[in-house]
Amino acid sequence: MITIAVPDQQMHSRLAPQLPEVNLIVWRAADGAPPQHVDLAVLGYLGSSKNLATFEGWDVAALQSQSLGYDGVADHLPAGISYCNAVAVHEASTAELAVGLIIAEQRGFPEHFRNQQTGTWDQHQFIGVAGTTVLIIGAGGVGNQIADKLAPFEANVVRVARTGRNDARGGIQSMDALRALLAQADVVALAVPLTQATAGLVDAEFLATMKPGALLVNVSRGKVVDTDALVAAASAGHVRAALDVTDPEPLPADHALWSTPGITITPHIGGYTSAMHGRVDAVVRDQARRLLAGEPLAHVVIAAQSSRG
């Protein structure tokens, strides 16, 4: 029999009736060393990758994250443990938030909210979404979901990725075309993982190249954007921004981003909806099936190694 550890009693109660062939236990790293060999430990949803070092020397074969991103994990994951990310859990909800932010900003919701506080009836025209060009940087799960959800709003959606190609949704431009596309886009949505190539991608030059008054939406990782450069560009009125992620994060109460004109901030809630629980459960059920069948785990982004350096 295989042993799978889940981080809370709620998940255990949901999964236990569905996994009768599995020894399902409630255990977290904060509890200390596991009471027995664990074939797969499901991590809590929110937590720093630095905490993975706690697993050093413990009898745990693999970790299942509840998050899609895995930046920083390779720096702290002990040798001998595999790490799986959560594919098909947060993509839809994150894209939902991205599209919501686009609509809210393009229809002036922040301004209308401020006017409501003072009882001000200020009726004037906003840009909207229909007929505008939305540039999505990243053609993975989140980026493609944003494109799909924007389709009914009649926006001109352009996707950009590291390499140009075609897929079922149409053409994808390469990063070589980015500069020209930035100058034409009314909205630029970031949906890329944080890597060495994407860290600081949105710098002063990137922002200066954007169309004046364009909206930057970040639902990827805060470090993809140079925060100081964004504060300067937004303060000058050149761009607007809607950020679900920031650098630093959590954002200190006295940080300039909070009070910069033209910037809206949500506290990294892209995938944090009630929809995630059933989807995480489905991931764990599939991993259990694979373990019982002697098959490799799915979505292993870092395989177990005898040593790391």
C-alpha positions as CSV (number, residue, x, y, z in Angstrom):
1,M,0.0,0.0,0.0
2,I,1.2,3.5,-0.8
3,T,1.1,6.4,1.6
4,I,0.0,9.9,0.6
5,A,0.2,12.7,3.1
6,V,-2.2,15.7,2.8
7,P,-1.8,18.9,4.7
8,D,-5.2,19.2,6.4
9,Q,-8.2,17.3,7.6
10,Q,-10.5,18.9,5.1
11,M,-8.6,17.4,2.2
12,H,-8.3,14.1,4.0
13,S,-12.1,14.0,4.4
14,R,-12.7,14.8,0.8
15,L,-10.2,12.2,-0.6
16,A,-10.4,9.3,1.9
17,P,-13.6,7.9,0.5
18,Q,-12.2,8.1,-3.0
19,L,-8.9,6.5,-2.3
20,P,-9.6,3.3,-0.3
21,E,-6.4,1.6,-1.6
22,V,-4.2,4.4,-0.3
23,N,-2.9,4.9,3.3
24,L,-4.0,8.6,3.5
25,I,-2.6,10.5,6.4
26,V,-2.7,14.1,7.6
27,W,0.9,15.4,7.9
28,R,2.8,18.6,7.2
29,A,6.4,19.5,7.5
30,A,5.6,21.7,10.5
31,D,4.7,18.5,12.3
32,G,8.3,17.3,12.2
33,A,9.6,14.2,10.5
34,P,6.9,11.9,9.0
35,P,5.8,9.0,11.1
36,Q,6.5,6.6,8.2
37,H,7.7,6.4,4.6
38,V,5.6,8.8,2.5
39,D,5.3,8.2,-1.3
40,L,3.8,11.6,-2.0
41,A,3.3,14.6,0.3
42,V,0.9,17.3,-0.7
43,L,2.2,20.7,0.3
44,G,0.0,23.4,1.8
45,Y,-1.1,26.0,-0.8
46,L,0.8,29.1,0.4
47,G,4.4,28.9,1.5
48,S,7.9,29.9,0.6
49,S,10.1,27.6,-1.5
50,K,12.7,28.1,1.2
51,N,10.7,25.9,3.5
52,L,11.5,22.9,1.3
53,A,14.9,22.6,3.0
54,T,13.0,21.2,6.0
55,F,12.5,17.9,4.1
56,E,16.2,17.2,4.1
57,G,16.9,13.7,5.4
58,W,13.2,12.8,5.7
59,D,11.7,9.6,4.2
60,V,9.6,11.4,1.5
61,A,9.8,10.3,-2.1
62,A,7.9,13.2,-3.8
63,L,6.2,16.4,-3.2
64,Q,3.0,17.6,-4.8
65,S,2.5,21.4,-4.9
66,Q,-0.8,23.0,-5.0
67,S,0.7,25.9,-7.1
68,L,1.5,26.1,-10.8
69,G,4.7,28.2,-10.4
70,Y,7.9,26.6,-9.1
71,D,10.4,29.4,-9.1
72,G,13.1,29.0,-6.4
73,V,12.2,25.3,-5.8
74,A,15.4,24.0,-7.3
75,D,17.5,26.1,-4.9
76,H,15.9,24.5,-1.8
77,L,14.6,21.1,-2.7
78,P,16.7,18.3,-1.0
79,A,18.3,15.7,-3.2
80,G,16.3,12.5,-3.5
81,I,12.9,14.2,-3.6
82,S,10.9,14.8,-6.8
83,Y,8.7,17.9,-7.1
84,C,5.4,18.1,-9.0
85,N,3.5,21.3,-9.8
86,A,-0.2,21.7,-10.0
87,V,-1.2,21.7,-13.7
88,A,-4.9,22.4,-14.5
89,V,-5.7,23.8,-11.1
90,H,-5.2,27.5,-11.2
91,E,-5.1,28.4,-14.9
92,A,-8.8,29.1,-15.4
93,S,-9.1,31.2,-12.2
94,T,-6.0,33.2,-12.9
95,A,-7.1,33.9,-16.4
96,E,-10.5,34.9,-15.0
97,L,-8.9,37.5,-12.8
98,A,-6.7,38.8,-15.6
99,V,-9.7,39.3,-17.8
100,G,-11.6,40.9,-14.9
101,L,-8.8,43.3,-14.3
102,I,-8.6,44.2,-18.0
103,I,-12.4,44.9,-18.2
104,A,-12.3,46.8,-14.9
105,E,-9.5,49.1,-16.0
106,Q,-10.6,49.6,-19.5
107,R,-14.1,50.6,-18.3
108,G,-12.8,52.8,-15.6
109,F,-14.1,50.9,-12.6
110,P,-11.4,52.3,-10.2
111,E,-12.5,55.9,-11.1
112,H,-16.2,55.0,-10.8
113,F,-15.5,53.6,-7.4
114,R,-13.8,56.7,-6.2
115,N,-16.6,58.8,-7.6
116,Q,-19.1,56.7,-5.7
117,Q,-17.4,57.6,-2.4
118,T,-18.0,61.3,-3.1
119,G,-21.4,61.0,-4.8
120,T,-19.9,62.3,-8.1
121,W,-21.8,61.6,-11.3
122,D,-19.0,61.9,-14.0
123,Q,-20.2,60.4,-17.2
124,H,-17.5,60.2,-19.9
125,Q,-16.1,57.8,-22.5
126,F,-13.7,55.0,-21.7
127,I,-11.7,52.8,-24.0
128,G,-13.4,49.5,-23.4
129,V,-12.2,46.1,-24.6
130,A,-13.9,45.5,-27.9
131,G,-11.8,46.6,-30.9
132,T,-8.6,47.0,-28.8
133,T,-5.4,45.0,-29.2
134,V,-4.5,42.8,-26.2
135,L,-0.9,41.4,-26.3
136,I,-0.5,38.3,-24.2
137,I,3.1,37.4,-23.3
138,G,3.2,33.7,-22.6
139,A,1.3,31.0,-24.5
140,G,1.1,28.4,-21.8
141,G,-1.9,27.3,-19.8
142,V,-2.7,30.8,-18.3
143,G,-1.9,32.8,-21.4
144,N,-4.1,30.5,-23.6
145,Q,-7.0,30.7,-21.1
146,I,-6.8,34.5,-21.1
147,A,-7.0,34.4,-24.9
148,D,-10.0,32.1,-24.8
149,K,-11.8,34.2,-22.3
150,L,-11.2,37.4,-24.2
151,A,-12.7,36.0,-27.4
152,P,-16.3,36.9,-26.7
153,F,-15.3,40.5,-26.0
154,E,-14.1,41.0,-29.6
155,A,-10.6,42.1,-28.8
156,N,-7.7,41.6,-31.2
157,V,-5.7,39.1,-29.2
158,V,-2.0,38.6,-30.1
159,R,0.1,36.0,-28.3
160,V,3.9,36.0,-27.9
161,A,6.1,33.3,-26.7
162,R,9.8,32.4,-26.7
163,T,9.5,30.8,-30.1
164,G,7.0,31.6,-32.9
165,R,4.7,28.7,-33.9
166,N,1.1,27.8,-34.7
167,D,-1.3,25.9,-32.5
168,A,-5.0,25.2,-32.4
169,R,-5.7,28.8,-31.5
170,G,-3.7,30.2,-34.4
171,G,-0.3,31.9,-34.7
172,I,2.0,32.7,-31.9
173,Q,4.6,35.5,-32.4
174,S,8.2,35.1,-31.2
175,M,9.8,37.4,-28.7
176,D,11.8,38.9,-31.6
177,A,8.6,40.7,-32.6
178,L,7.9,42.0,-29.1
179,R,9.2,45.6,-29.5
180,A,7.0,46.3,-32.5
181,L,4.0,44.6,-30.9
182,L,4.3,46.6,-27.7
183,A,4.0,49.8,-29.6
184,Q,0.6,48.7,-31.0
185,A,-1.0,47.1,-27.9
186,D,-3.7,48.7,-25.8
187,V,-3.3,46.0,-23.1
188,V,-0.2,43.9,-22.3
189,A,-0.9,40.8,-20.2
190,L,2.0,38.9,-18.6
191,A,1.5,35.2,-18.3
192,V,5.0,33.8,-18.2
193,P,6.8,31.7,-15.6
194,L,9.6,33.3,-13.6
195,T,12.9,32.2,-15.1
196,Q,16.3,33.8,-15.8
197,A,15.0,34.9,-19.2
198,T,11.8,36.5,-17.8
199,A,13.1,38.1,-14.6
200,G,13.1,41.9,-15.1
201,L,11.6,41.4,-18.6
202,V,9.4,44.5,-18.1
203,D,12.1,47.1,-17.6
204,A,12.3,50.8,-18.3
205,E,12.9,50.2,-22.0
206,F,10.0,47.8,-22.3
207,L,7.6,50.3,-20.6
208,A,8.9,53.2,-22.8
209,T,8.1,51.1,-25.8
210,M,4.5,50.5,-24.8
211,K,1.8,52.6,-26.4
212,P,1.1,55.7,-24.3
213,G,-1.7,55.1,-21.9
214,A,-1.6,51.3,-22.4
215,L,-2.5,48.9,-19.6
216,L,0.0,46.4,-18.2
217,V,-1.6,43.4,-16.4
218,N,0.6,41.1,-14.4
219,V,-0.7,37.7,-13.2
220,S,2.6,35.9,-13.5
221,R,5.3,36.7,-10.9
222,G,6.2,40.1,-9.4
223,K,9.9,39.8,-10.4
224,V,9.0,39.8,-14.1
225,V,8.5,43.5,-13.7
226,D,11.1,46.1,-12.6
227,T,9.0,47.8,-9.8
228,D,11.0,51.0,-9.8
229,A,10.7,51.4,-13.5
230,L,7.0,50.8,-13.4
231,V,6.5,53.3,-10.6
232,A,8.4,55.9,-12.7
233,A,6.4,55.1,-15.9
234,A,3.0,55.1,-14.2
235,S,3.8,58.3,-12.2
236,A,4.7,60.0,-15.5
237,G,1.3,58.9,-16.9
238,H,2.8,56.8,-19.7
239,V,1.3,53.5,-18.6
240,R,-1.3,52.1,-16.3
241,A,-1.1,48.8,-14.5
242,A,-3.2,46.1,-12.8
243,L,-1.0,43.8,-10.7
244,D,-2.0,40.6,-8.9
245,V,1.7,40.0,-8.1
246,T,4.4,42.4,-7.0
247,D,8.0,42.7,-6.1
248,P,8.5,42.7,-3.2
249,E,5.7,40.4,-2.0
250,P,3.8,40.8,0.3
251,L,3.9,44.5,-0.6
252,P,4.8,46.6,2.5
253,A,2.1,49.1,3.5
254,D,4.4,52.1,2.9
255,H,5.5,51.0,-0.6
256,A,5.2,53.5,-3.4
257,L,3.2,51.1,-5.6
258,W,0.1,51.5,-3.3
259,S,-0.2,55.2,-4.0
260,T,1.1,55.4,-7.6
261,P,-1.5,56.9,-9.9
262,G,-2.9,54.5,-12.4
263,I,-2.0,51.3,-10.6
264,T,-4.5,48.8,-9.2
265,I,-3.3,46.0,-6.9
266,T,-4.8,42.7,-5.8
267,P,-2.9,40.5,-3.3
268,H,-1.8,37.5,-5.4
269,I,-5.3,35.9,-5.5
270,G,-5.2,34.8,-9.2
271,G,-5.8,31.1,-8.5
272,Y,-7.1,31.4,-5.0
273,T,-10.8,30.6,-5.4
274,S,-13.1,27.8,-4.2
275,A,-12.6,26.1,-7.6
276,M,-9.1,25.0,-6.6
277,H,-10.1,22.4,-4.0
278,G,-11.8,20.0,-6.4
279,R,-9.1,20.5,-9.0
280,V,-6.3,19.8,-6.5
281,D,-8.2,16.7,-5.3
282,A,-8.3,15.5,-9.0
283,V,-4.5,15.9,-9.2
284,V,-4.0,13.9,-6.1
285,R,-6.3,11.2,-7.3
286,D,-4.5,10.9,-10.6
287,Q,-1.1,10.8,-8.8
288,A,-2.4,8.0,-6.5
289,R,-3.6,6.0,-9.5
290,R,-0.2,6.4,-11.1
291,L,1.6,5.3,-8.0
292,L,-0.7,2.2,-7.6
293,A,-0.1,1.3,-11.2
294,G,3.6,1.7,-11.0
295,E,3.5,4.6,-13.5
296,P,5.6,7.8,-13.3
297,L,4.1,10.7,-11.5
298,A,2.6,13.5,-13.7
299,H,4.0,17.0,-14.0
300,V,7.4,16.3,-12.4
301,V,9.2,19.6,-12.9
302,I,12.2,18.6,-10.8
303,A,13.2,14.9,-10.7
304,A,14.8,13.3,-7.7
305,Q,18.6,13.3,-7.9
306,S,21.3,11.7,-5.8
307,S,22.9,15.1,-5.2
308,R,22.3,18.7,-6.2
309,G,24.9,21.4,-6.8
